[in-house]
Amino acid sequence: MSFWLTALAVWIAAGARVGRVLVRPATTVRLAIVVAVAAVAAAVTIAIPEVAVTVDRVEFARDGHELSARLQLAMWVVFAAGGSVVAAAAWPITSRNRLRRKAAAIYSGGLVVGLATLFATTIVGWIALLLATAFIMITGLRSVDWTPLGRGVALFTAGTTIIAVLAAGRAASLIRGREEAQHPGPTWAWSLAALLVSVGAVWILVEVWFRARLLMRRVRQLHADLTKRFPEVANDDPEHSTTVLKASDQVAQIMDALYLQAGGGGIAPLPTAPPPDGPRRASAVAAWVHDPLNADPVDTQWIAPPAGMSTRRWVGDIAAAYDKVGEK
């Protein structure tokens, strides 16, 4: 049952990446990610014992290697080809035009190795898989960072590292003549690698979606009060939008409403400059939004995000302070 769940999870990730290509420009990198994750999904599906038994009913055994074993390895080789294209794009020396040519060469090489794995010998596939995953792993380690993209790269690299270790062991075993080691097999290591790769491929999509949901929940009261006060800042049809775009729209609408309330800079500025301390500044703006007639006036310098702070974070801080003012 766990193998079926693993395959389902990877196919969901593959579907998410296909959806990304459909709604955004189909760049070489996005297509390569689709190829890589779809190949992993196919590999883990073939690795399911019931599926493998069905596939092996086809009379295709060569040198004692059944069709399911060769198909699994061929799919992992396709994954390595797609991942190598993504890795090639991460190097600064690769331009867009050169990337397309490199991608064509990598896919062609992957196709040749995959066919050789199916119709000739699996040792070619294992060695190619080892070399490609080593390249992906080295490139991924250069790109790991504490950002949504960096965390996704870290997960993808971790899964690829497991594949590289497994491929190294299988290649060494085959070179020593231990033919029984050629089958990828539905082991926990391959399943873990597949899950890490698939989660890494969609991590940035999932994290950005969750962050958008959290931001919308955080600014809900502030956004509702300001758009009620200034309905002209709201879009006409906000329902036909993705969660991420809706969150960005709400941030922009809140900032527009704040500037409208401040009169677009038409009021006299405060005698003192806004403090660099973000929380104090956010509290002052929130109190002014809550009761503009009795609170100290705020000008556009106070409304603008502090230096080094993004607009999304600044609006979130104002919304948190606004909720506290409303509770008093």
C-alpha positions in Angstrom: 0.0 0.0 0.0 2.9 2.4 0.8 4.2 2.0 -2.8 0.8 3.1 -4.2 0.7 6.1 -1.9 4.3 7.0 -2.9 3.3 6.8 -6.6 0.2 8.9 -5.9 2.2 11.6 -4.1 4.7 11.8 -6.9 2.0 12.0 -9.6 0.4 14.8 -7.7 3.7 16.7 -7.8 4.0 16.0 -11.5 0.5 17.3 -12.1 1.3 20.5 -10.1 4.4 21.1 -12.3 2.3 20.5 -15.5 -0.2 23.1 -14.2 2.7 25.5 -13.6 3.7 25.2 -17.3 0.2 25.7 -18.5 -0.3 29.0 -16.5 3.2 30.4 -16.9 5.6 30.6 -19.9 6.9 27.1 -20.8 10.6 27.8 -20.3 13.3 25.3 -20.8 13.7 24.9 -17.0 10.0 24.5 -16.3 9.7 21.8 -19.0 12.8 20.0 -17.6 11.3 19.9 -14.2 8.1 18.4 -15.7 10.2 15.8 -17.5 12.2 14.9 -14.3 9.2 14.6 -12.0 7.0 12.7 -14.5 9.9 10.3 -15.1 10.1 9.7 -11.3 6.4 9.2 -11.1 6.6 6.6 -13.9 9.5 4.8 -12.2 7.8 4.5 -8.8 4.6 3.3 -10.5 6.5 0.6 -12.4 8.2 -0.3 -9.1 4.9 -1.2 -7.5 5.0 -5.0 -7.1 1.6 -5.6 -8.7 2.4 -3.3 -11.6 5.9 -4.9 -12.0 4.4 -8.4 -12.2 2.0 -7.2 -14.9 4.7 -5.5 -16.9 7.0 -8.6 -16.6 4.4 -10.7 -18.4 5.7 -9.2 -21.6 8.4 -11.5 -23.0 11.3 -9.1 -22.9 13.8 -10.8 -20.7 17.4 -10.1 -21.8 20.4 -11.5 -19.9 18.0 -12.4 -17.1 16.8 -8.8 -16.7 13.0 -8.4 -16.8 11.3 -5.6 -18.5 10.1 -3.9 -15.3 13.7 -3.6 -14.1 14.9 -2.1 -17.3 11.9 0.3 -17.5 12.5 1.6 -14.0 16.2 2.3 -14.7 15.3 3.9 -18.0 12.8 6.2 -16.3 15.5 7.2 -13.7 17.8 8.0 -16.6 15.1 10.3 -18.0 14.8 11.9 -14.6 18.6 12.4 -14.6 18.4 14.0 -18.0 15.7 16.5 -16.9 17.5 17.2 -13.7 20.7 17.8 -15.6 19.0 20.4 -17.8 17.8 22.2 -14.6 21.3 22.0 -13.2 22.9 23.3 -16.4 20.6 26.4 -16.2 22.0 27.2 -12.7 25.5 27.9 -13.9 26.1 31.6 -14.8 28.0 30.7 -17.9 24.9 29.3 -19.5 22.9 31.7 -21.7 19.3 31.1 -22.8 20.2 30.1 -26.3 23.0 27.9 -25.2 20.7 26.3 -22.6 18.3 25.2 -25.4 21.2 23.6 -27.3 22.5 22.0 -24.1 19.0 20.7 -23.3 18.7 19.2 -26.7 22.0 17.5 -26.3 21.2 16.2 -22.8 17.8 14.9 -23.9 19.4 13.2 -26.9 22.0 11.6 -24.7 19.3 10.5 -22.2 17.3 8.9 -25.0 20.3 7.0 -26.3 21.2 5.7 -22.8 17.6 4.8 -22.1 17.3 2.8 -25.3 20.6 1.1 -24.5 19.3 0.3 -21.1 16.2 -1.3 -22.5 17.7 -3.2 -25.4 21.4 -3.8 -24.5 22.9 -3.6 -21.0 21.9 -2.0 -17.7 25.4 -1.1 -16.8 25.3 1.8 -19.2 22.2 3.2 -17.5 23.6 2.8 -14.0 26.9 4.6 -14.9 25.0 7.4 -16.7 22.6 7.8 -13.8 25.5 8.0 -11.4 27.3 10.7 -13.4 24.2 12.8 -14.0 23.0 12.7 -10.4 26.5 13.6 -9.2 26.3 16.7 -11.5 22.9 17.6 -10.2 24.0 17.1 -6.6 27.1 19.4 -7.0 25.0 22.1 -8.7 22.3 21.8 -6.0 24.7 22.2 -3.2 25.8 25.5 -4.8 22.3 26.8 -4.8 21.0 25.8 -1.3 19.8 28.8 0.6 17.3 29.7 3.3 14.7 30.9 0.9 11.6 29.1 -0.6 13.6 28.3 -3.7 16.7 27.3 -1.7 14.7 25.0 0.5 13.2 23.3 -2.6 16.6 22.9 -4.1 17.8 21.3 -0.8 15.0 18.7 -0.9 15.6 18.0 -4.6 19.3 17.7 -4.0 18.8 15.4 -1.0 16.7 13.0 -3.1 19.2 13.1 -5.9 22.0 12.3 -3.5 20.2 9.2 -2.4 19.8 8.2 -6.0 23.5 8.8 -6.7 24.5 6.6 -3.7 22.2 3.8 -4.9 23.4 4.1 -8.5 27.0 4.0 -7.4 26.4 0.8 -5.4 24.5 -0.9 -8.3 27.1 0.1 -10.8 29.9 -1.2 -8.6 28.0 -4.5 -8.1 27.5 -5.0 -11.8 31.1 -4.2 -12.6 32.1 -6.9 -10.1 29.7 -9.3 -11.9 26.9 -9.4 -9.4 24.0 -9.4 -11.8 21.4 -9.8 -9.1 22.0 -6.2 -8.0 20.8 -4.6 -11.3 17.1 -4.2 -10.3 16.1 -0.8 -8.8 13.5 -2.5 -6.7 10.6 -1.0 -4.7 12.8 -0.3 -1.6 12.3 2.3 1.0 15.4 4.2 -0.2 14.1 4.6 -3.8 10.7 5.6 -2.4 12.3 8.2 -0.1 14.4 9.6 -2.9 11.3 9.9 -5.2 9.4 11.7 -2.4 12.2 14.1 -1.7 12.6 14.9 -5.4 8.9 15.4 -6.0 8.4 17.6 -2.9 11.5 19.6 -3.7 10.1 20.2 -7.2 6.9 21.7 -5.9 8.2 23.1 -2.6 8.3 26.7 -3.8 4.7 26.5 -5.2 3.4 25.1 -1.9 5.3 27.4 0.3 4.3 30.5 -1.7 0.7 29.4 -1.6 0.8 28.9 2.2 2.5 32.2 2.8 -0.2 33.9 0.7 -3.0 32.2 2.7 -1.3 33.3 6.0 -0.9 36.8 4.8 -4.5 37.1 3.7 -5.6 35.8 7.0 -3.3 38.2 8.8 -4.5 41.3 6.9 -8.2 40.3 6.7 -9.6 42.8 9.2 -7.3 45.7 8.0 -8.2 45.0 4.4 -11.9 44.7 5.1 -12.0 48.0 6.9 -9.9 50.0 4.4 -11.7 48.6 1.3 -15.0 49.5 3.0 -13.7 53.0 3.6 -12.2 53.3 0.2 -14.1 50.9 -2.1 -12.4 52.4 -5.2 -9.1 50.6 -4.4 -10.7 47.1 -4.7 -10.7 45.1 -7.9 -14.0 44.5 -9.7 -13.6 40.7 -9.9 -11.3 39.5 -7.2 -12.7 36.0 -7.1 -11.2 35.0 -10.5 -7.6 35.1 -9.3 -5.1 32.7 -7.7 -4.4 32.8 -4.0 -0.9 34.2 -4.6 -2.2 37.0 -6.9 -5.1 37.7 -4.5 -2.7 38.2 -1.6 -0.5 40.6 -3.7 -3.7 42.5 -4.7 -4.8 42.9 -1.1 -1.3 44.2 -0.1 -1.5 46.8 -3.0 -5.1 47.7 -2.1 -4.1 48.3 1.6 -1.2 50.5 0.6 -3.4 52.5 -1.9 -6.0 53.0 0.8 -3.4 54.2 3.3 -2.1 56.8 0.8 -5.7 57.9 0.0 -6.4 58.4 3.7 -3.2 60.4 4.0 -4.4 62.6 1.2 -1.6 61.5 -1.1 0.9 63.7 0.8 -1.4 66.7 0.8 -1.5 67.0 4.6 1.3 68.7 6.6 4.0 66.3 7.5 4.7 65.4 11.1 7.3 67.5 12.9 9.4 64.4 13.5 10.7 61.9 11.0 9.3 58.4 11.3 11.3 56.2 13.7 13.5 53.5 12.2 11.9 51.1 14.7 9.4 49.1 12.7 7.0 48.0 15.5 6.6 51.6 16.8 6.0 52.9 13.4 3.5 50.2 12.6 1.6 50.8 15.8 1.4 54.6 15.0 0.1 53.9 11.5 -2.4 51.3 12.9 -3.7 53.7 15.5 -4.2 56.4 12.8 -6.0 53.9 10.5 -8.3 52.8 13.4 -9.2 56.4 14.5 -7.9 59.0 12.0 -9.7 61.9 13.7 -8.3 61.5 17.2 -4.9 59.8 16.5 -1.8 61.6 15.6 -1.7 62.3 11.9 0.5 60.2 9.6 2.1 61.3 6.4 3.4 59.3 3.4 6.8 59.0 5.0 5.3 57.0 7.8 3.2 54.9 5.5 6.1 53.9 3.2 7.8 50.6 4.3 10.9 51.1 6.4 14.3 50.7 4.7 15.2 47.0 4.1 11.6 45.8 4.7 9.3 44.4 1.9 5.9 45.9 1.4 4.2 42.5 2.2 6.0 42.3 5.5 5.3 45.9 6.3 1.6 45.5 5.6 1.5 42.4 7.7 3.1 44.3 10.7 0.5 47.1 10.3 -2.3 44.5 10.2 -1.0 42.8 13.4 -0.8 46.2 15.2 -4.2 47.1 13.9 -5.8 43.9 15.3 -4.2 44.8 18.7 -5.7 48.3 18.6 -9.1 46.9 17.8 -8.9 44.6 20.8 -8.4 47.4 23.2 
